[in-house]
Amino acid sequence: MPITEILERNARLYPTEISLVEINPANQPETNVTWREYNLIEASGEKYRREMTWREFDIKANRFANLLFTRGIKKGDKVAILLMNCLEWLPIYFGILKTGALAVPMNYRYAAEEIKYCVDLADVNMLVFGPEFTERVDAVRADMKIDDYFFVGKREETPEYADNYDQMTYYCSTVVPPVEILDDDFAAIYFSSGTTGFPKAILHKHESLMHACRAEQAHHSQTHDDVFLCIPPLYHTGAKMHWFGSLLSASRAVILRGVKTEWVLQAISEEKATIVWLLVPWAQDMLDDIERGAIDLDDYRLSQWRLMHIGAQPVPPSLIKRWKSVFPKHDYDTNYGLSESIGPGCVHLGVENIHKVGAIGKAGFGWDTKIIGNDGEPVKPGEVGELCVKGPGVMSCYYKNEQATNEVLRDGWLLTGDMAREDSEGFIYLVDRKKDVIITGGENLYPVEIENFIRKHDAVKDVAVIGLPHARLGEIAAAIVELKEGASLTEDELNAFCEGMPRYKRPRRVIFADVPRNPTGKIEKPKLREIYGAKSLVASQNELI
């Protein structure tokens, strides 16, 4: 059963119940009344709380699907979504799926050239984008093979080459599109990247999406009475697949556009949220604010909040110990996953296993796991090897990249590239990444891409980018920069040069030193981590004192 049928079921059974709420705290009126009481108030011309019923959700999806038909979109075509989190995001996603086309969510942090690269790679036929991306789309539109653009924003801000989403869908039919969609049909393309920094297009079928729904509900026991607070970006499989538990249980979800502690707690309080998914830095910020007295928990209604879960990066056990001291009644859980495995849940800790904090867990609902050595055979418990997963959520392939597909898919098993070990009770612990990807605050950074950019500076002879431990973000990117003989360059000057990259890719530390290479010419990154890693951890811990 495709997930579009779940939406249609919810619209039939719960037509007037709220499915989605969007809160934009930046537009909150200057008043002490609750957000819910100000549902219709506009501040600075923008509503800061909007909501949508299940019937409205399905109608909006149908209207967009029927609009796409008028533009020639058909089964197998690709429609890209480039939006910040908003109330329109999911109806647009489902509208694409209802046509039989593939939804292609895109990272809102992509620079203009990255947008073009991904559009070309995925053979995108149409782009749906918001006002935050107009300048970037403008910069590369002439070079992209796209004829149709839809703009999600104010009518007067719509670029001349695009049609306004609200204006064009208003008069479209609300009838369910007459398209047969099967579990084996292709549904979506998500993007990932290797250490080269070039994104790969990950192809998934409807079966993958539906399995993500079942796994999420099995792991977190969503009922019709739950309320899920969604903060991370919907373009990512993490946020969307956690929301799929709400879809399957027909329960309400709240999209919060901002992560300040007071905003999160106010949303939980006013919207009566029961489940919240956080990234490690956000949880740490909340605890810091609470422990130093900047936040008084007595100001909020939090008794209904039953579950906090974390993903996207390794979770420090000390963080969960702190969390449980502040919120002793909360269940805690963590999930491990990849976009290639339709996001979180292929490995799952389970709320009953909090005594195993530090582990990522065991095989998730419907999944199998194994850890293999270099010979491809399973290693013994306690030994380190590469984690492999198998289940209905494994990608079909890397789109148009047979070589890369063959490197990670073997007899139905997905080789994750993560090194892990399994203890005597079957719990899996991540040890290291096989590749040099840096995970900072839940986001992946790719050293080679950053190195190639820095090497463009005239004063730079060589550069190595490594991940250094950081108490709040997990890791930060550090650039070890070797200068040409006689050249001079300050840290401020290099930071100014790096402003040519997106902010999240810029190194947070710059170290001027020699870059060691082995006899074959490869940078000796383990040696650099050994030299600078311990100092970095001490420094980052001092930031939290």
PyMOL commands that set and color helices and strands:
alter all, ss='L'
color gray80, all
select helices_A, chain A and resi 3-13+25-27+36-38+54-70+89-98+112-121+131-143+155-157+165-169+206-220+237-249+261-271+280-291+297-299+317-326+339-341+351-356+402-408+447-454+491-500+503-505+525-543
alter helices_A, ss='H'
color red, helices_A
select strands_A, chain A and resi 18-23+42-43+46-47+49-53+78-82+102-105+126-129+148-151+163-164+186-193+199-205+227-230+252-256+275-278+307-310+331-338+343-348+362-363+368-372+385-390+397-398+409-410+413-422+428-433+438-440+443-445+460-470+474-483+509-512
alter strands_A, ss='S'
color yellow, strands_A
deselect
rebuild
show_as cartoon
